[in-house]
């Protein structure tokens, strides 16, 4: 089973330049991971030479760039912005292919004030489905996440709540769009992650393992110390024969020790 990590706790350091992506790759290798996930917010360029160097840095460290997260905002009320996001996603697909990324995280968009549910669902389904075939042809899996809030966003995700997420899943069912399932985000709005997982499990291509302090609030904590039903979620995946990437979303801000503890806990959880 391949394990990776999305280093959310390190985002401020990477954004400021205090830590480079090359240093993140080295840490991921030291943590015994197979892959190291990255955010498009931390790419300096989409030029081939830069991307080739980034891929080489990961390879030299001994990991692959398993996943890359985008912040597609297909629910923006301005159609110009929605078109810009669609064009930008096409560029990220090409970049992911160049980096040999396995899965590219896509999102519905922000919960912009005044956007009606019917409009947001339609816009999101349209944008999420637009480049699925092109991504597949490039060897990249587009994976739509039951998301909470993006690093570069002002609002929570339009589809964070289960009914909206599942409606968009239904609208994109025939497109080939896959799912990136996050273990805690639904619980943050008092929805049942197990019930939603039962609906989408056959489409799940990758797993984000996260945890929160209490139901009803988005407050990330060290994985295994919160209230997310991780044992039951993992049991569902094992029973289904899941063999995709398990990505530890480390957002507890407890330092490198937090990364080690979260990854060790997740590995043990999968085996037990």
Secondary structure, 3 states (H helix, E strand, C coil): CCEEEECHHHHHHHHHCCCCHHHHHHHHHHCCCCECCEEHHHCCCCCHHHHHHHHHHHHHHCCECCEEECCCCCCCCCHHHHHHHHHHHHHHHHHHHHHCCCEEEECCCECCCCCCHHHHHHHHHHHHHCCHHHHHHCCCEEEEECCCCCCCCCCCECCCCHHHHHHHHHHCCCCCCEEEEECCCCHHHCCCHHHHHHHHHHHEEEEEECCECCCCCCCECCCCCCCCCHHHHHHHHHHCCCCCEEEEECCCCCHHHHHHHHHHHHHHHHHC
